[in-house]
Amino acid sequence: MPEMNALPAKPALAEMDVASLARQLSDWGYKPSHAARVLRAFYAAGRDVWDSAASRLPRALVERVRSEFAPAKAMVVTRQLAGDGTTKLLLRLGDGHTVESVLMPDFRADRAAGCVSSQVGCAMDCDFCATTRTGFERHLTTAEIVEQFLALRREAQAVGRRLHTVVFMGMGEPLLNLEAVLPAVCRLGDPSLGALGWRQITVSTVGIVSGIDVLTATGLNLHLAVSLHAPDDATRARLLPAAQRFPIAEILAAASRFQARRGRPVTIQYCLLAGVNDSPDHARQLAELIGSRRMHVNLLRYNPTGVSLRGLTYAPSPDATAEAFANVLRTRCVVTHFRRSRGPEIDAACGQLRRRAESS
């Protein structure tokens, strides 16, 4: 168990949405319409709201909100910077648990992408992932997800970049925590709050079919990524034991329903592991699965995480093998890209930094 920290007496401002803050302001005798302005300034700055909002809000209101709310409960305790500009943060939450968030520079010099966690630990038992070593500990709250976004926005601002996109691809399975993830998505994308834009948000899943259907039903105009990592159920069950409840055919059917509703391609994430899932035959099977679905395949280069839960040591596919795999897909008209490997000289793989911090 983590060491328990004393919880701040004040609630965090990130815990409030426009409606709840408007009710609070009304109870204090202020106009509810001030709520959106307070929160928009807070999200834009990613820190103390009053630098940009004080001149446009009643001073008495400023002082009241300042006295009643804490700027944040999640604190950055470790920061790792890679040579490629990738920044990995370890944030300590109010109860002492820690989570990881990552800022990745974009090809454009003025932009960056962020990756946020949705759970403390993870229950999916993906054998090649460091996050699973500690197991599942708890869900994150909406505010704890939002505070990761705000921390990444500060990091981007500090290096002259704008946080342009966010992916829910850090620690945990987002679709098992939709009660907190969906409100967080709304706060990040809402023009009156995070103002990121719905199309700049991607939610990633190992393939929780019921969760994909819930996400589809919300009508939120965001992106979906599915971590497949194998073209057949037998190989996938070895790599993602908890995911064997959901056959690949059912996962892709749910992804197709989402794609039909949203009108934009679903991304298939596929981490290439040497001698495990990277043969030409695997590539041909994957191409057959995709077929005419118009989904895009995102090939990931593996960041080694040491001995797995099953006692195996996975290695990234050699460059020639990876290129051959991609070429098989492309010759079968499957849109295929490589995702750049980030921060190999730091604890860049999901869960590595937290694991190292907790073992030291």
C-alpha positions in Angstrom: 0.0 0.0 0.0 1.3 3.5 -0.7 2.2 5.8 2.1 -0.9 7.8 3.0 -0.7 11.6 2.6 -3.0 14.0 4.5 -5.7 14.9 2.1 -6.1 18.6 1.4 -9.0 20.2 3.4 -10.1 22.0 0.3 -11.7 20.3 -2.7 -9.8 20.7 -6.0 -11.1 23.1 -8.6 -10.7 20.2 -11.1 -13.5 18.4 -9.3 -16.0 20.9 -10.5 -17.9 21.1 -13.8 -19.7 24.2 -14.9 -23.1 23.1 -13.5 -21.7 22.2 -10.0 -19.6 25.4 -9.8 -22.6 27.5 -10.9 -24.7 26.0 -8.1 -21.9 26.8 -5.6 -21.6 30.4 -6.9 -25.3 30.8 -6.6 -25.3 29.6 -3.0 -22.6 32.2 -2.3 -24.8 35.0 -3.9 -22.9 35.4 -7.2 -24.1 35.0 -10.7 -24.0 31.4 -11.9 -22.8 32.6 -15.3 -19.4 33.4 -13.8 -18.7 29.6 -13.4 -17.8 29.0 -17.0 -15.4 31.9 -17.0 -13.7 30.8 -13.9 -13.2 27.2 -15.1 -12.2 28.2 -18.7 -9.5 30.4 -17.3 -8.3 27.6 -14.9 -8.2 25.1 -17.7 -6.4 27.5 -20.1 -3.7 28.2 -17.6 -3.4 24.8 -16.2 -2.5 26.4 -12.9 -3.8 29.3 -10.7 -6.7 30.7 -12.5 -6.4 34.2 -11.3 -3.5 35.3 -13.5 -5.8 35.5 -16.4 -9.2 35.8 -14.8 -8.9 38.3 -12.0 -9.4 41.4 -14.1 -12.7 40.0 -15.5 -14.3 38.7 -12.4 -15.5 40.4 -9.2 -12.6 40.6 -6.8 -14.7 39.3 -3.9 -15.6 36.2 -6.0 -11.9 35.7 -6.8 -11.0 35.7 -3.1 -13.9 33.4 -2.2 -13.0 30.8 -4.8 -9.3 31.1 -3.9 -10.1 30.4 -0.3 -12.6 27.5 -0.9 -10.8 25.5 -3.6 -7.3 24.1 -4.0 -5.7 24.5 -7.5 -4.8 20.7 -7.6 -4.4 17.6 -5.5 -2.2 15.7 -7.9 1.5 16.7 -7.6 4.3 15.9 -10.0 6.9 14.0 -8.0 9.2 12.7 -10.8 9.9 14.1 -14.2 12.0 12.3 -16.9 13.1 14.1 -20.1 14.3 12.1 -23.1 16.6 13.3 -25.8 13.7 13.4 -28.3 11.8 15.8 -26.1 9.4 13.3 -24.6 8.6 14.1 -21.0 7.3 11.5 -18.6 5.6 12.6 -15.4 4.9 10.6 -12.2 2.1 12.3 -10.3 1.2 11.5 -6.7 -2.5 11.6 -5.9 -4.1 12.7 -2.7 -4.1 9.2 -1.2 -0.5 8.5 -2.0 -1.0 6.4 -5.1 0.9 7.4 -8.2 0.1 7.5 -11.9 2.0 8.3 -15.1 1.4 10.8 -17.8 3.4 11.5 -20.9 4.0 14.6 -23.1 5.3 13.9 -26.7 6.5 16.5 -29.1 4.7 16.7 -32.4 6.3 17.0 -35.8 5.2 20.6 -35.7 7.4 22.7 -33.4 4.4 24.4 -31.7 2.4 21.3 -30.8 2.5 18.3 -28.5 0.5 15.2 -27.7 -0.4 14.0 -24.3 -1.1 10.5 -22.8 -3.1 10.1 -19.6 -3.9 7.2 -17.3 -7.4 6.1 -16.3 -6.6 3.7 -13.4 -4.0 3.0 -10.8 -2.5 -0.2 -12.1 -4.4 -2.4 -14.5 -6.3 -5.7 -14.4 -5.8 -6.6 -18.1 -2.6 -8.7 -17.4 -1.1 -7.8 -20.8 2.1 -10.0 -20.5 4.4 -7.5 -22.2 3.3 -4.4 -20.2 5.0 -3.1 -17.1 1.7 -1.6 -15.6 0.3 -5.1 -15.0 3.1 -6.0 -12.6 1.4 -4.2 -9.7 -2.1 -5.4 -10.6 -5.2 -3.2 -10.4 -5.5 -0.9 -7.4 -8.3 1.5 -8.1 -10.1 3.7 -10.7 -9.1 7.3 -11.1 -11.6 9.9 -10.5 -12.6 12.4 -13.2 -10.7 15.1 -11.3 -7.5 13.0 -11.2 -7.7 12.4 -15.0 -8.3 16.1 -15.6 -5.4 17.1 -13.4 -3.1 15.0 -15.6 -4.3 17.0 -18.6 -3.6 20.2 -16.7 -0.1 19.0 -15.8 0.7 18.1 -19.4 -0.7 21.5 -20.6 1.7 23.2 -18.2 4.6 21.1 -19.4 3.8 21.9 -23.0 3.5 25.6 -22.3 6.9 25.6 -20.6 8.6 24.5 -23.8 6.6 26.7 -26.1 4.2 24.1 -27.4 0.4 23.7 -27.3 -1.1 20.5 -26.1 -2.9 19.6 -29.3 -4.1 16.0 -28.7 -4.7 13.6 -25.8 -4.9 9.8 -25.8 -6.3 7.7 -23.0 -3.6 5.1 -23.4 -1.6 5.3 -20.2 -2.1 3.1 -17.1 -5.4 1.2 -17.0 -8.2 0.2 -19.3 -10.3 3.3 -19.9 -13.5 1.4 -20.9 -13.6 -0.2 -17.5 -13.8 3.2 -15.8 -16.3 5.0 -18.1 -18.0 6.6 -15.1 -14.9 8.8 -14.7 -13.5 8.8 -18.2 -16.6 10.1 -20.0 -16.9 13.2 -17.8 -13.2 13.8 -18.2 -13.4 13.6 -22.0 -16.3 16.1 -21.9 -14.2 18.5 -19.7 -11.1 18.2 -21.9 -13.0 18.6 -25.2 -15.7 21.2 -24.1 -15.1 24.6 -25.6 -16.1 26.2 -22.3 -13.4 24.2 -20.3 -10.4 22.3 -21.8 -11.3 23.5 -25.3 -9.1 20.7 -26.8 -11.9 19.7 -29.3 -13.6 16.3 -29.4 -11.7 15.2 -32.5 -8.4 15.7 -30.7 -9.2 13.0 -28.1 -8.6 9.3 -28.6 -9.8 6.5 -26.2 -7.8 3.3 -26.4 -9.0 -0.1 -25.3 -7.9 -3.8 -25.4 -11.3 -4.6 -26.7 -14.0 -4.3 -24.1 -16.9 -4.9 -26.4 -19.6 -3.6 -24.1 -17.5 -0.5 -23.4 -17.1 0.2 -27.1 -20.8 0.1 -27.6 -21.4 2.5 -24.7 -18.8 4.8 -26.2 -20.6 4.6 -29.5 -24.0 5.3 -27.9 -22.7 8.6 -26.3 -22.4 10.2 -29.7 -19.1 11.9 -28.6 -17.1 12.9 -31.7 -13.8 11.3 -30.6 -11.4 8.7 -31.9 -11.2 5.0 -30.9 -8.1 2.9 -30.9 -8.1 -0.9 -30.3 -5.0 -2.7 -29.0 -5.2 -5.9 -30.9 -1.5 -7.1 -30.9 -2.4 -10.4 -32.6 -4.4 -11.6 -35.6 -5.7 -14.8 -34.0 -7.4 -15.5 -30.7 -4.9 -18.1 -29.5 -1.9 -15.8 -29.8 -3.8 -12.9 -28.4 -4.9 -14.9 -25.3 -1.2 -15.5 -24.5 -0.4 -11.9 -24.8 -3.6 -10.4 -23.2 -5.0 -13.1 -20.9 -7.9 -11.0 -19.6 -9.0 -10.1 -23.2 -9.8 -13.7 -24.1 -13.3 -13.0 -22.9 -13.7 -11.0 -26.1 -13.0 -12.8 -29.4 -11.3 -10.8 -32.1 -14.4 -11.1 -34.4 -16.6 -9.5 -31.7 -14.1 -6.7 -31.0 -13.8 -5.8 -34.7 -17.6 -5.9 -35.1 -18.0 -3.5 -32.2 -15.3 -1.3 -33.7 -17.1 -1.3 -37.0 -20.3 -0.1 -35.3 -18.3 2.7 -33.7 -16.7 3.6 -37.1 -20.1 3.6 -38.8 -21.5 6.0 -36.3 -18.5 8.3 -36.2 -17.6 8.2 -39.9 -13.8 8.1 -39.3 -11.4 5.1 -39.2 -10.7 3.2 -36.0 -7.0 2.7 -35.3 -5.8 -0.9 -34.7 -2.8 -0.8 -32.4 -0.3 -3.7 -33.0 2.9 -4.0 -30.9 5.5 -6.0 -32.9 7.2 -8.6 -30.7 10.1 -10.6 -32.1 9.2 -14.2 -32.9 5.7 -13.8 -31.3 3.4 -11.9 -33.6 5.6 -10.5 -36.4 5.8 -13.1 -39.1 4.5 -12.6 -42.7 1.8 -15.1 -42.0 0.6 -12.9 -39.0 0.6 -9.9 -41.3 -1.5 -11.8 -43.9 -4.0 -12.8 -41.2 -4.2 -9.3 -39.9 -4.9 -8.0 -43.5 -7.7 -10.5 -43.9 -9.2 -9.4 -40.6 -9.2 -5.7 -41.6 -10.5 -6.5 -45.0 -12.7 -3.7 -46.3 -13.3 -2.1 -42.9 -11.1 0.9 -43.7 -9.4 0.7 -40.3 -5.8 2.0 -40.0 -3.1 -0.2 -38.5 -0.6 1.6 -36.2 2.5 -0.6 -35.7 4.3 -0.1 -32.4 8.0 -0.7 -31.7 8.2 -2.4 -28.3 10.0 -0.8 -25.4 11.5 -3.7 -23.4 10.1 -3.9 -19.8 12.1 -6.9 -18.5 10.8 -10.3 -17.4 7.0 -10.6 -17.9 4.4 -12.0 -15.5 4.7 -15.4 -17.3 8.5 -15.3 -16.9 9.2 -14.4 -20.6 11.4 -11.6 -21.9 10.0 -10.0 -25.0 12.1 -8.1 -27.6 11.2 -5.7 -30.3 11.1 -7.0 -33.8 14.2 -6.3 -35.9 13.8 -3.3 -38.3 13.8 -5.6 -41.4 11.1 -7.8 -39.9 9.0 -4.9 -39.0 9.3 -3.3 -42.5 8.4 -6.7 -44.1 5.3 -6.9 -41.8 4.2 -3.4 -42.9 4.8 -4.2 -46.5 2.6 -7.2 -46.4 -0.2 -5.1 -45.0 0.3 -2.3 -47.5 0.4 -4.6 -50.5 -3.1 -5.7 -49.4 -4.3 -2.1 -49.3 -4.3 -1.8 -45.5 -3.4 1.7 -44.4 -0.3 1.2 -42.2 1.9 3.5 -40.1 4.7 3.1 -37.6 4.3 4.9 -34.4 7.5 6.5 -33.4 9.2 4.9 -30.4 9.4 7.4 -27.6 12.1 8.0 -25.0 13.9 4.7 -25.2 16.6 6.0 -22.8 14.0 6.8 -20.0 11.2 4.7 -18.5 9.0 5.4 -21.4 7.0 2.2 -21.6 3.7 2.3 -19.7 4.1 1.6 -16.0 8.0 1.6 -16.0 8.5 4.8 -14.1 6.0 4.0 -11.5 7.4 0.5 -11.0 10.9 1.9 -10.6 9.8 4.6 -8.2 7.9 2.1 -6.0 10.8 -0.4 -5.9 13.4 2.2 -5.0 
